[in-house]
Amino acid sequence: MENSTQPDKIIEIDLPKVAKNGLWITIVTLIGLLVVDGLINQGLSFTFSIWNVLLFVGGYVVLIVLHELFHLLGFRVFGKVPWKKMIVGMNLKLGIAYATTDVPMTNRAIRKALLLPFWTTGVVPAIIGLMNGNGIWLGLAAFLIGGAAGDFAMYKELKKLPDDWLVKDDPELPKLYLFKPDRNIQ
């Protein structure tokens, strides 16, 4: 087994490009959800008020936190990473929330962990909003789905590689280090 710490491949995410894509995903998702809601519920029961703005902002903060916590849950469930080896936080300089670990996971496991928050904090609020005709939930869903643009970008790049490759997350940057499965990277 090779012991070199040099990765076989590095995936680095271009944050300005991801932010632009995230904005477009948010806009398209919001329009799509509003159209579907209009068809299902014959109109949207949403009024503009300070109270609704506060509910939206508070819900957004809660869902961002939950988004990162669902990454951690994904690390645990799919990657078998011990809780004590996980970190969640905010990088104010980059303007991003993050969840990370220094424990390598298989490509298959990290892809599942990347998409778990999309389903739980994006799709589930969209379903709730459509079921209730609630614009706040629909808006939150659109923002959280658009906010998963970085996860989608990483997933897209990881999907090009075999499931058994090992992936190590960079603790500070949106960057992944990939190693062939026969490597010892501990």
Secondary structure, 3 states (H helix, E strand, C coil): CECCCCCCEEEECCHHHHHHHHHHHHHHHHHHHHHHHHHHHCCCCCCCCHHHHHHHHHHHHHHHHHHHHHHHHHHHHHHCCCHHHEEEEEECCCCEEEEEECCCEEHHHHHHHHHHHHHHHHHHHHHHHHHHCCHHHHHHHHHHHHHCHHHHHHHHHHCCCCCCCEEEECCCCCEEEEECCCECCC
